[in-house]
Each structure stands twice: as structure tokens, then as C-alpha cells.
Amino acid sequence: MTATRLCAVVPIKGVVGAKQRLSAVLPAETRSALAMAMAEDVLEVLAQVPELARVLVVTADATAAALARRYGAEVTDAHAGEGHTGAVTGAARRLVAEGFGMITLPGDLPLLVPADVRRVMAAHRAAPAFTIAPARDLQGSNAIVCSPADAVPLRFGPDSFYPHLDAARRQGIEPTVVEVPGFGFDIDEPHDLAAFVARGAQTRAGRLVADLGPELSARLAAMVEREAPLMEVRR
């Protein structure tokens, strides 16, 4: 593990319009509650990782900002309106000036535990270095560690994993890939939510979806069944 001090950067969009891709199975109010529950679960995990030098939350949402401060995180709204990539890139520039490396992760990882964070940090090499934990479909980039924080230009999205590997190599850095269950599982689509409900996780997000009862499970099962042929085609 590198001796570089790492700051966790977590972009949080906020409660308004959260998780739009779940709109077929959850109303807006419930989607907002789920987004905040997952964000709180992530912030609680990060607060239990003393190896992190600090936690920086990028958000323009007052509810998310208040939540972050309750867990001892710093909050900035700089570049918060520029999407996930803009928020992280802006934070990276700040961290370089302040002498920190960066581990960045989204606020929707409902199965994350402190050991997952430590594992990814421990795999990170001496600077200049780039470490990535992909989504479970090996498409998204659910955790990235950079030292220096701007060592590799980042561009997030559903198909960002392999482009990020290429971007690191273009900078002369051989990326370290760490597949970690807690980082691999995020919730964007109804089939993600169905898989999460089936886990019965005892977290804020897990209890929230459990409280929605069998009606949600039935809606999710029907939707996943309809989507199954399309997912097979995509593969």
C-alpha cells in the first residue's frame, strides 16, 4: 500500500429526481428515500475506516450536505452541477493542490463494508498509481484510487471500466484491478433492486426496501422477467 494520504470523494446528487431509472417500480418520494439511505450507509462505512485521511462529499443538495456533516465529512458544492465526472475531476484538482491522493466512490453501494474499502486501499501501489474496483458486470467503475489524485483523466458512465484501464495505460500506469463484492453492487436498474431485495441486507437501505413489502417484490419479479430476453441480447 502506498504511503500517500487518501481522501475519499463521494458525489451525491441529492433527493430531487433521484434514481430515475427506478421510476417504473418506485415513486419519486421512495426513490429519494432510497438514495439517501444508501448514501448514509456509505458515509457510515467510510467513517469506520481510519486509514482514510478525510472524506469529501460533493453535493449541492442541502439534505445530502447535512447528512454528510453528521458523519464528519467535509462538504463542497464546487462542480456539483457538472455531473459525476465533473464533480470528481474538480475534487481531484483540489486534492492535488492539498497533497492528497483520492479514492472516489458513488453513494449508492448498499452492500459496502469497511473491509471492502481497506482491501482496495491496500492494493493501491506507490504513486503514480491507479486502482479500480469495477461493477459486478465489469462495465461501470465503482471505486477508483488515484495518486496523485489527477494521475488519470476520468470519465464515468455505464461502460467506463475498460476505458479507464486504457486511460491509465496511456499515462504510463499499469492499473490494478480489484474485484470486491461491496464495490461491485450498485443500484441503478430494477433488476439491481430485485437482487438487493433478495439479499435481505440489514442496512438502512435494506430495511427500507423490506418495509415496502411483497407488492414491490412482485412488481420487480414481473419487470425482471420482461427484461430477461433483452438482457440476454445485450450479452
C-alpha positions as CSV (number, residue, x, y, z in Angstrom):
1,M,0.0,0.0,0.0
2,T,1.3,3.5,-0.8
3,A,2.1,5.9,1.9
4,T,0.1,8.6,0.1
5,R,-2.7,10.0,2.2
6,L,-6.0,9.2,0.6
7,C,-9.2,11.3,0.7
8,A,-12.5,9.7,-0.1
9,V,-14.5,11.7,-2.6
10,V,-18.3,10.9,-2.8
11,P,-20.5,12.8,-5.3
12,I,-24.1,12.8,-4.1
13,K,-26.8,14.2,-6.5
14,G,-29.4,14.6,-3.7
15,V,-33.0,13.9,-3.2
16,V,-34.7,15.6,-6.2
17,G,-35.1,13.4,-9.2
18,A,-33.0,10.6,-7.6
19,K,-32.7,7.2,-9.3
20,Q,-34.8,7.9,-12.3
21,R,-34.3,4.5,-13.8
22,L,-36.2,3.0,-10.9
23,S,-39.3,5.1,-11.7
24,A,-41.2,2.1,-13.2
25,V,-41.2,0.4,-9.8
26,L,-40.8,3.2,-7.2
27,P,-42.5,6.6,-6.8
28,A,-40.3,9.7,-6.6
29,E,-40.6,10.0,-2.8
30,T,-39.4,6.4,-2.2
31,R,-36.6,6.8,-4.8
32,S,-35.4,9.8,-2.9
33,A,-35.6,8.0,0.4
34,L,-33.7,5.0,-1.0
35,A,-30.9,7.3,-2.4
36,M,-30.4,9.0,1.0
37,A,-30.5,5.6,2.8
38,M,-27.8,4.3,0.5
39,A,-25.7,7.5,0.9
40,E,-26.0,7.3,4.7
41,D,-24.9,3.6,4.6
42,V,-21.8,4.6,2.5
43,L,-20.9,7.5,4.8
44,E,-21.2,5.4,7.9
45,V,-18.8,2.8,6.3
46,L,-16.3,5.5,5.4
47,A,-16.4,6.9,8.9
48,Q,-15.3,3.5,10.1
49,V,-12.1,3.5,8.0
50,P,-9.5,5.4,10.0
51,E,-6.9,4.8,7.2
52,L,-8.7,7.5,5.2
53,A,-7.2,10.9,5.8
54,R,-10.6,12.6,5.2
55,V,-13.9,12.3,3.4
56,L,-15.1,14.9,0.9
57,V,-18.7,14.9,-0.3
58,V,-19.5,16.9,-3.4
59,T,-23.2,17.9,-3.4
60,A,-25.4,20.9,-4.0
61,D,-28.2,19.3,-2.1
62,A,-28.9,20.6,1.4
63,T,-30.2,17.3,2.8
64,A,-27.2,15.4,1.5
65,A,-24.8,18.1,2.8
66,A,-26.4,17.9,6.3
67,L,-26.2,14.1,6.2
68,A,-22.5,14.2,5.3
69,R,-21.6,16.6,8.1
70,R,-23.3,14.3,10.6
71,Y,-20.7,11.7,9.7
72,G,-17.8,14.1,9.9
73,A,-17.3,14.6,6.2
74,E,-16.3,17.9,4.5
75,V,-18.8,19.2,2.0
76,T,-18.3,21.2,-1.1
77,D,-20.7,22.3,-3.9
78,A,-17.8,23.1,-6.3
79,H,-18.5,21.4,-9.6
80,A,-21.5,19.6,-8.1
81,G,-23.7,20.6,-11.0
82,E,-21.3,19.2,-13.6
83,G,-22.3,15.5,-13.3
84,H,-20.4,12.7,-11.7
85,T,-17.3,13.2,-13.8
86,G,-17.1,16.9,-13.3
87,A,-17.6,16.6,-9.6
88,V,-14.8,14.1,-9.2
89,T,-12.5,15.9,-11.5
90,G,-12.9,19.2,-9.7
91,A,-12.3,17.4,-6.3
92,A,-9.2,15.7,-7.7
93,R,-7.7,19.1,-8.7
94,R,-8.3,20.4,-5.2
95,L,-6.7,17.3,-3.6
96,V,-3.6,17.6,-5.8
97,A,-3.1,21.1,-4.5
98,E,-3.6,19.9,-1.0
99,G,-1.3,17.0,-1.2
100,F,-3.8,14.1,-1.1
101,G,-4.4,11.1,-3.2
102,M,-8.0,10.2,-3.9
103,I,-10.3,7.2,-3.6
104,T,-13.7,8.0,-5.2
105,L,-16.9,6.0,-5.0
106,P,-20.6,6.7,-5.5
107,G,-23.2,7.0,-2.8
108,D,-25.2,4.0,-4.0
109,L,-23.3,1.0,-2.8
110,P,-25.7,-0.6,-0.4
111,L,-23.6,-3.7,0.4
112,L,-20.3,-1.9,1.1
113,V,-18.5,-2.7,4.4
114,P,-15.3,-1.2,5.8
115,A,-13.2,-4.2,4.9
116,D,-14.0,-3.6,1.2
117,V,-12.6,-0.1,1.4
118,R,-9.5,-1.3,3.2
119,R,-8.9,-4.0,0.6
120,V,-9.0,-1.6,-2.3
121,M,-6.7,0.9,-0.4
122,A,-4.3,-1.9,0.4
123,A,-4.0,-3.0,-3.2
124,H,-3.0,0.5,-4.3
125,R,0.6,0.9,-5.3
126,A,3.1,3.7,-4.7
127,A,2.5,6.8,-6.8
128,P,2.0,7.3,-9.6
129,A,-0.7,4.6,-9.4
130,F,-4.3,3.8,-10.4
131,T,-6.5,1.2,-8.8
132,I,-10.0,0.3,-9.9
133,A,-12.9,-1.8,-8.5
134,P,-15.4,-2.5,-11.2
135,A,-19.1,-3.0,-11.0
136,R,-20.1,-6.7,-11.0
137,D,-20.9,-6.6,-14.7
138,L,-17.4,-5.3,-15.4
139,Q,-18.8,-2.3,-17.1
140,G,-19.0,0.5,-14.5
141,S,-16.2,1.9,-12.4
142,N,-17.4,1.8,-8.8
143,A,-14.2,2.7,-7.0
144,I,-11.1,4.4,-8.3
145,V,-7.9,5.2,-6.4
146,C,-5.5,7.7,-7.9
147,S,-2.3,9.1,-6.6
148,P,-1.7,11.8,-7.5
149,A,-5.4,12.4,-7.4
150,D,-5.4,13.6,-11.1
151,A,-3.0,10.9,-12.3
152,V,-5.5,9.6,-14.8
153,P,-8.3,11.6,-16.6
154,L,-11.6,10.1,-15.6
155,R,-14.9,9.8,-17.4
156,F,-17.7,7.9,-15.6
157,G,-20.6,6.1,-17.1
158,P,-22.1,2.7,-17.5
159,D,-19.3,1.5,-19.8
160,S,-16.4,3.2,-18.1
161,F,-14.4,0.3,-16.7
162,Y,-12.3,-0.7,-19.8
163,P,-11.9,3.0,-21.0
164,H,-10.5,3.8,-17.6
165,L,-7.9,0.9,-17.9
166,D,-6.9,2.3,-21.3
167,A,-6.7,5.9,-19.9
168,A,-4.3,4.7,-17.1
169,R,-2.1,2.9,-19.6
170,R,-1.9,6.0,-21.8
171,Q,-0.5,7.8,-18.7
172,G,2.2,5.1,-18.4
173,I,0.5,3.5,-15.4
174,E,-0.4,-0.2,-15.3
175,P,-3.8,-0.3,-13.5
176,T,-4.5,-2.5,-10.5
177,V,-7.9,-4.2,-10.7
178,V,-9.6,-5.4,-7.5
179,E,-13.0,-7.1,-7.7
180,V,-14.7,-6.6,-4.4
181,P,-18.3,-7.6,-3.7
182,G,-19.3,-4.5,-1.8
183,F,-18.0,-2.2,-4.5
184,G,-19.4,-4.3,-7.3
185,F,-23.0,-4.0,-6.3
186,D,-24.8,-0.7,-7.0
187,I,-28.5,0.0,-7.7
188,D,-29.4,1.7,-11.0
189,E,-31.9,-0.6,-12.7
190,P,-34.9,-2.6,-11.5
191,H,-33.0,-5.8,-11.8
192,D,-30.4,-4.4,-9.4
193,L,-33.1,-3.5,-6.9
194,A,-34.6,-7.0,-7.2
195,A,-31.2,-8.6,-6.5
196,F,-30.8,-6.3,-3.5
197,V,-34.3,-7.1,-2.1
198,A,-33.4,-10.8,-2.3
199,R,-30.3,-10.2,-0.2
200,G,-32.2,-9.1,2.9
201,A,-29.5,-6.7,3.8
202,Q,-29.7,-5.3,7.4
203,T,-28.7,-1.8,6.5
204,R,-30.8,1.4,6.2
205,A,-31.4,0.8,2.5
206,G,-32.1,-2.9,3.1
207,R,-34.7,-2.2,5.8
208,L,-36.3,0.5,3.7
209,V,-36.9,-1.9,0.8
210,A,-38.0,-4.7,3.1
211,D,-40.6,-2.3,4.6
212,L,-42.1,-1.8,1.1
213,G,-43.4,-5.4,1.4
214,P,-44.3,-8.2,-1.1
215,E,-46.0,-5.8,-3.5
216,L,-42.6,-4.4,-4.5
217,S,-41.1,-7.8,-4.8
218,A,-44.0,-8.8,-7.1
219,R,-43.5,-5.7,-9.3
220,L,-39.8,-6.3,-9.5
221,A,-40.2,-10.0,-10.4
222,A,-42.6,-9.2,-13.2
223,M,-40.3,-6.5,-14.6
224,V,-37.2,-8.6,-14.4
225,E,-39.0,-11.4,-16.2
226,R,-39.9,-9.0,-19.0
227,E,-36.4,-7.6,-19.2
228,A,-34.6,-11.0,-19.2
229,P,-34.7,-11.6,-23.0
230,L,-33.4,-8.0,-23.6
231,M,-30.5,-8.6,-21.2
232,E,-29.6,-11.8,-22.9
233,V,-29.5,-10.0,-26.3
234,R,-27.1,-7.3,-24.7
235,R,-24.8,-10.0,-23.6
